[in-house]
Amino acid sequence: MMNSFDNTISYASVIGLAYNSNTSCHIDAEFRYILFPIVYSLVFVLGLIGNCYVLWVFKRLSPANSMTEIKIFMVNLSVADLLFILTLPFWVVYYSTKGHWIFREIPCRVAGCLFFINTYCSIAFLAVISYNRYCAVAHPIETVQKNGRKRGIIISTIIWTVIIVSAAPFLFQDGTNNVNGVIRCFEGYDKNSALPVVIIHFILIGAFFIAFLIIITCNLLILNLLSTKAAQPSRSEKVKKQAFRMVCAVITVFCICFLPHHLVHGPWTLTVLGLWRVEDCVFRRAVNDAHQITLCLMGLNCTLDPIIYCFLTKKFRRFLTQRLSKWKSTRKSIRTISTETNIDGDIALHNTYNS
């Protein structure tokens, strides 16, 4: 277990809070104790329903042994989201109790590990999905001819392996620490190990911006190719609209959920470890507040990812459209039967009254 606050550790977090050893500058974003329970509760309900429904649709549409490369990536993205979603009740309780971890050590480690896995699996799979769509547009014949399923499995395995190995330290280090009688979960850095922490965090930030560059480049190239390709006017216009929606969906999810966090995370890490603007309490509070908001935004990717699937595969859109039409026709039939029943009842009542 880590030492107490008054000794050598400046407490901050992968998911939270920062203090300054200078008691005149107490830094804690109090609004997070209201914001996180509300947002995470909504993400849990919507994300669980959305991602489970996505997996069910894919199971109905494609048997496991006939899934295409893009569907393999999307299924893996949903699985990554679900792993994080299952930890959200723990975080809701944690923030509802003002940042007091009432569970044991192991659940804290697992929750921190899955938070990391979901974040960087989502980023990695969104990047390979963007590249896959670019290849499908730029080299459609070669993409179809290649063994996409095998390549999708290999790439997915590599992504999971690299990220799980990177997240493994969360499972083997102390996750909880005692701050004045309050048990925190992954809210601590040791100033004595500041340099390794900075290096690791900036490597992650650099990896994010590489993925971000891939996503932006691939999606812009997709739009450029579609705007210059010769095709039937009606079909070309339809394809362009679908591609534009897909590009907007992917970039929007990335920019809302991940970009703000990785822009703020560098300055936040430096201020938390006391390596930058140590005496500027106002600045440190502002950076910490921004960090909490960006952490909250990252959780939204679990609810926004399913929206992307609607723009990626025709079968998925067709299946949803058919289900929606069936649901509407069923409701219409029920209303019609109910109306006819009421009319028949009124007529029978009227005849009885007249007789």
C-alpha positions as CSV (number, residue, x, y, z in Angstrom):
1,M,0.0,0.0,0.0
2,M,1.2,3.5,-0.7
3,N,2.3,5.9,2.0
4,S,0.1,8.5,3.5
5,F,-0.5,11.9,1.9
6,D,1.7,13.8,4.3
7,N,4.8,11.9,3.3
8,T,6.3,11.5,-0.2
9,I,3.3,11.1,-2.5
10,S,1.4,13.8,-4.4
11,Y,-2.0,12.3,-5.1
12,A,-3.5,12.6,-8.5
13,S,-5.1,10.1,-10.8
14,V,-5.7,8.1,-13.9
15,I,-9.3,8.9,-13.1
16,G,-9.4,11.8,-10.9
17,L,-7.9,14.0,-8.4
18,A,-4.8,16.1,-7.7
19,Y,-3.5,17.5,-4.4
20,N,-0.7,19.9,-3.7
21,S,1.5,19.3,-0.7
22,N,1.0,23.0,-0.1
23,T,-2.1,23.1,2.1
24,S,-3.0,26.6,0.9
25,C,-3.6,25.1,-2.6
26,H,-6.0,22.3,-2.1
27,I,-7.0,20.9,-5.5
28,D,-10.1,18.7,-5.9
29,A,-12.7,19.0,-8.6
30,E,-15.8,18.7,-6.3
31,F,-18.2,18.8,-9.3
32,R,-17.0,15.3,-10.3
33,Y,-18.8,13.7,-7.4
34,I,-22.1,14.8,-9.1
35,L,-21.0,14.7,-12.7
36,F,-19.5,11.2,-12.9
37,P,-22.3,9.3,-11.2
38,I,-24.9,10.8,-13.5
39,V,-22.9,10.4,-16.7
40,Y,-21.6,6.9,-15.9
41,S,-25.1,5.7,-14.9
42,L,-26.4,6.9,-18.3
43,V,-23.4,5.3,-20.1
44,F,-23.9,2.1,-18.3
45,V,-27.6,1.8,-19.3
46,L,-27.2,3.1,-22.9
47,G,-23.9,1.4,-23.6
48,L,-24.9,-1.9,-22.2
49,I,-28.1,-2.0,-24.3
50,G,-26.4,-0.6,-27.4
51,N,-23.3,-2.8,-27.5
52,C,-25.2,-6.0,-26.5
53,Y,-27.7,-5.3,-29.3
54,V,-24.8,-4.7,-31.8
55,L,-23.3,-8.1,-30.9
56,W,-26.7,-9.7,-31.2
57,V,-27.2,-8.2,-34.7
58,F,-23.8,-9.3,-35.9
59,K,-24.5,-12.8,-34.6
60,R,-27.8,-12.9,-36.5
61,L,-26.2,-11.4,-39.7
62,S,-22.9,-13.3,-39.8
63,P,-21.8,-16.6,-38.4
64,A,-18.4,-16.4,-36.6
65,N,-16.7,-18.4,-39.4
66,S,-17.8,-16.0,-42.2
67,M,-17.3,-12.6,-40.6
68,T,-15.5,-10.0,-42.8
69,E,-12.5,-8.0,-41.6
70,I,-14.5,-4.9,-40.8
71,K,-17.0,-6.8,-38.8
72,I,-14.3,-8.5,-36.8
73,F,-12.9,-5.1,-35.8
74,M,-16.4,-3.8,-34.9
75,V,-17.1,-6.9,-32.7
76,N,-13.8,-6.4,-30.9
77,L,-14.6,-2.7,-30.4
78,S,-17.9,-3.7,-28.8
79,V,-16.3,-6.2,-26.5
80,A,-13.8,-3.6,-25.4
81,D,-16.7,-1.2,-24.6
82,L,-18.6,-3.9,-22.7
83,L,-15.5,-4.7,-20.5
84,F,-15.4,-1.1,-19.4
85,I,-19.2,-0.8,-19.0
86,L,-19.2,-3.7,-16.5
87,T,-16.9,-1.7,-14.2
88,L,-19.1,1.4,-14.3
89,P,-21.3,0.5,-11.3
90,F,-18.1,0.4,-9.2
91,W,-17.1,3.9,-10.4
92,V,-20.7,5.2,-9.8
93,V,-20.5,4.1,-6.2
94,Y,-17.0,5.4,-5.8
95,Y,-17.8,9.0,-6.9
96,S,-21.2,8.9,-5.1
97,T,-19.2,8.4,-1.9
98,K,-17.0,11.4,-2.5
99,G,-14.1,9.3,-3.9
100,H,-14.1,6.7,-1.2
101,W,-13.4,3.1,-2.5
102,I,-15.6,0.8,-0.4
103,F,-14.6,-2.3,-2.3
104,R,-11.5,-4.4,-1.9
105,E,-8.1,-3.9,-3.6
106,I,-8.6,-6.4,-6.5
107,P,-11.7,-4.7,-7.9
108,C,-9.9,-1.4,-7.9
109,R,-7.0,-2.9,-9.9
110,V,-9.3,-4.6,-12.4
111,A,-11.4,-1.4,-12.8
112,G,-8.3,0.6,-13.5
113,C,-6.9,-2.0,-15.9
114,L,-10.2,-2.2,-17.9
115,F,-10.4,1.6,-18.1
116,F,-7.0,1.6,-19.8
117,I,-7.8,-1.3,-22.0
118,N,-11.1,0.2,-23.2
119,T,-9.5,3.6,-24.0
120,Y,-6.6,2.3,-26.1
121,C,-8.4,-0.6,-27.7
122,S,-11.1,1.8,-28.8
123,I,-8.5,4.2,-30.3
124,A,-6.6,1.3,-32.0
125,F,-9.7,-0.3,-33.5
126,L,-11.1,3.0,-34.7
127,A,-7.7,3.6,-36.5
128,V,-7.7,0.2,-38.2
129,I,-11.4,0.5,-39.1
130,S,-10.6,3.8,-40.8
131,Y,-7.6,2.3,-42.7
132,N,-9.8,-0.7,-43.7
133,R,-12.5,1.6,-45.1
134,Y,-9.8,3.5,-47.0
135,C,-8.4,0.3,-48.6
136,A,-12.0,-0.8,-49.5
137,V,-12.5,2.5,-51.4
138,A,-9.0,2.9,-52.9
139,H,-8.4,-0.8,-53.7
140,P,-11.8,-2.5,-53.7
141,I,-10.8,-5.5,-55.9
142,E,-7.6,-6.3,-54.0
143,T,-9.3,-5.9,-50.6
144,V,-12.0,-8.4,-51.6
145,Q,-9.6,-10.9,-53.0
146,K,-7.3,-10.9,-49.9
147,N,-8.2,-13.1,-46.9
148,G,-9.7,-10.3,-44.9
149,R,-11.0,-12.5,-42.1
150,K,-7.6,-14.0,-41.4
151,R,-6.0,-10.6,-41.4
152,G,-8.7,-9.2,-39.2
153,I,-8.1,-11.9,-36.6
154,I,-4.3,-11.4,-36.7
155,I,-4.6,-7.6,-36.3
156,S,-7.2,-7.9,-33.5
157,T,-5.0,-10.4,-31.7
158,I,-2.0,-8.1,-31.9
159,I,-4.0,-5.1,-30.6
160,W,-5.4,-7.0,-27.7
161,T,-2.0,-8.5,-26.8
162,V,-0.1,-5.2,-26.9
163,I,-2.7,-3.3,-24.9
164,I,-3.3,-6.1,-22.3
165,V,0.5,-6.4,-21.7
166,S,0.7,-2.6,-21.4
167,A,-2.2,-2.7,-18.9
168,A,-0.9,-5.6,-16.9
169,P,1.0,-3.4,-14.3
170,F,-2.4,-2.2,-13.1
171,L,-3.1,-5.7,-11.8
172,F,0.2,-6.0,-9.9
173,Q,0.6,-2.6,-8.3
174,D,-1.3,-1.2,-5.3
175,G,-4.4,0.5,-6.6
176,T,-5.8,1.9,-3.4
177,N,-4.2,4.4,-1.0
178,N,-5.4,6.1,2.2
179,V,-5.7,9.9,2.1
180,N,-6.7,11.2,5.6
181,G,-8.9,8.2,6.2
182,V,-10.5,8.1,2.7
183,I,-9.6,5.2,0.5
184,R,-8.7,6.3,-3.1
185,C,-8.6,4.1,-6.1
186,F,-5.8,4.9,-8.6
187,E,-5.3,8.4,-7.4
188,G,-1.6,8.5,-6.6
189,Y,1.8,9.2,-8.1
190,D,5.1,8.9,-6.3
191,K,7.2,12.0,-6.9
192,N,10.3,9.8,-6.6
193,S,9.3,8.0,-9.8
194,A,8.2,11.2,-11.7
195,L,10.5,10.7,-14.7
196,P,9.2,7.1,-15.6
197,V,5.6,8.3,-15.1
198,V,6.2,11.3,-17.5
199,I,7.9,9.1,-20.1
200,I,5.0,6.5,-20.1
201,H,2.3,9.1,-20.3
202,F,3.9,11.0,-23.1
203,I,4.5,7.8,-25.0
204,L,0.7,7.1,-24.7
205,I,0.0,10.7,-25.8
206,G,2.3,10.2,-28.8
207,A,0.7,6.9,-29.7
208,F,-2.7,8.6,-29.6
209,F,-1.7,11.3,-32.0
210,I,-0.3,8.7,-34.4
211,A,-3.7,7.0,-34.4
212,F,-5.4,10.3,-34.7
213,L,-3.3,11.2,-37.8
214,I,-4.1,7.8,-39.3
215,I,-7.9,8.4,-38.8
216,I,-7.9,11.9,-40.1
217,T,-5.8,11.0,-43.1
218,C,-7.7,7.9,-44.1
219,N,-11.1,9.5,-43.8
220,L,-10.1,12.6,-45.8
221,L,-8.6,10.4,-48.5
222,I,-11.9,8.4,-48.6
223,L,-13.8,11.7,-49.3
224,N,-11.3,12.7,-51.9
225,L,-11.4,9.4,-53.7
226,L,-15.2,9.3,-53.8
227,S,-15.4,12.9,-55.1
228,T,-13.1,12.1,-58.0
229,K,-14.1,8.6,-58.9
230,A,-16.3,8.1,-62.0
231,A,-19.5,6.3,-61.2
232,Q,-23.2,6.4,-62.0
233,P,-24.5,9.8,-60.9
234,S,-27.3,8.4,-58.7
235,R,-25.2,5.7,-57.1
236,S,-22.2,8.0,-56.7
237,E,-24.3,10.6,-54.8
238,K,-25.7,8.0,-52.5
239,V,-22.2,6.5,-51.8
240,K,-20.8,10.0,-51.2
241,K,-23.5,10.7,-48.6
242,Q,-23.0,7.4,-46.8
243,A,-19.2,7.9,-46.8
244,F,-19.6,11.5,-45.6
245,R,-21.8,10.3,-42.7
246,M,-19.3,7.6,-41.8
247,V,-16.4,10.0,-41.8
248,C,-18.3,12.5,-39.7
249,A,-19.3,9.7,-37.2
250,V,-15.7,8.4,-36.8
251,I,-14.1,11.8,-36.5
252,T,-16.8,13.1,-34.2
253,V,-16.4,10.2,-31.8
254,F,-12.7,10.6,-31.8
255,C,-12.7,14.3,-31.3
256,I,-15.4,14.3,-28.6
257,C,-14.2,11.3,-26.6
258,F,-10.4,11.1,-26.9
259,L,-8.8,14.3,-28.4
260,P,-9.7,16.6,-25.4
261,H,-8.2,14.2,-22.9
262,H,-4.9,13.7,-24.7
263,L,-4.6,17.5,-25.2
264,V,-5.0,18.1,-21.4
265,H,-3.3,15.0,-20.1
266,G,0.3,16.2,-20.8
267,P,0.0,19.5,-18.8
268,W,-2.0,17.7,-16.1
269,T,0.7,15.1,-15.6
270,L,3.4,17.7,-15.3
271,T,1.4,19.8,-12.8
272,V,0.4,16.8,-10.7
273,L,4.0,15.7,-10.4
274,G,5.1,19.2,-9.5
275,L,7.2,19.6,-12.6
276,W,5.5,22.7,-14.1
277,R,3.7,25.8,-12.7
278,V,4.1,24.5,-9.1
279,E,3.2,27.8,-7.5
280,D,0.4,28.7,-9.9
281,C,-2.6,27.3,-7.9
282,V,-5.3,28.8,-10.2
283,F,-3.7,27.2,-13.3
284,R,-3.3,23.8,-11.6
285,R,-7.0,23.9,-10.5
286,A,-8.1,24.8,-14.0
287,V,-6.0,22.0,-15.5
288,N,-7.4,19.5,-13.0
289,D,-11.0,20.6,-13.6
290,A,-10.5,20.2,-17.4
291,H,-8.9,16.8,-16.8
292,Q,-12.0,15.6,-15.0
293,I,-14.3,16.7,-17.8
294,T,-12.2,15.0,-20.4
295,L,-12.2,11.8,-18.4
296,C,-16.0,12.0,-18.4
297,L,-16.1,12.5,-22.1
298,M,-13.9,9.4,-22.7
299,G,-16.6,7.3,-21.1
300,L,-19.1,8.4,-23.7
301,N,-17.3,6.4,-26.4
302,C,-19.1,3.3,-25.2
303,T,-22.5,4.8,-26.2
304,L,-21.2,6.5,-29.4
305,D,-19.4,3.6,-30.9
306,P,-22.6,1.7,-31.8
307,I,-23.7,4.7,-33.9
308,I,-20.6,4.2,-36.1
309,Y,-21.7,0.7,-37.0
310,C,-24.9,2.1,-38.7
311,F,-22.7,3.9,-41.2
312,L,-20.1,1.1,-41.8
313,T,-22.1,-1.9,-43.1
314,K,-25.2,-2.0,-45.4
315,K,-26.4,-5.2,-43.8
316,F,-26.4,-3.6,-40.4
317,R,-28.4,-0.6,-41.6
318,R,-30.8,-2.9,-43.5
319,F,-31.4,-5.1,-40.5
320,L,-32.1,-2.0,-38.2
321,T,-34.4,-0.6,-40.9
322,Q,-36.3,-3.9,-41.2
323,R,-36.7,-4.2,-37.4
324,L,-37.9,-0.6,-37.1
325,S,-40.4,-1.1,-39.9
326,K,-41.6,-4.4,-38.4
327,W,-42.0,-2.7,-35.0
328,K,-44.0,0.2,-36.5
329,S,-46.3,-2.1,-38.5
330,T,-46.9,-4.2,-35.3
331,R,-47.8,-1.1,-33.4
332,K,-50.1,0.1,-36.2
333,S,-51.8,-3.3,-36.3
334,I,-52.3,-3.2,-32.5
335,R,-53.9,0.3,-32.8
336,T,-56.1,-0.9,-35.7
337,I,-57.3,-3.9,-33.8
338,S,-57.9,-1.8,-30.7
339,T,-59.9,0.8,-32.7
340,E,-62.0,-1.9,-34.4
341,T,-62.7,-3.6,-31.0
342,N,-63.8,-0.3,-29.5
343,I,-66.1,0.4,-32.5
344,D,-67.6,-3.1,-32.3
345,G,-68.2,-2.6,-28.6
346,D,-69.8,0.7,-29.1
347,I,-72.1,-0.7,-31.8
348,A,-73.1,-3.6,-29.6
349,L,-73.8,-1.3,-26.7
350,H,-75.9,1.0,-28.9
351,N,-78.0,-2.0,-30.2
352,T,-78.5,-3.2,-26.7
353,Y,-79.6,0.2,-25.5
354,N,-82.1,0.6,-28.4
355,S,-83.6,-2.8,-27.9
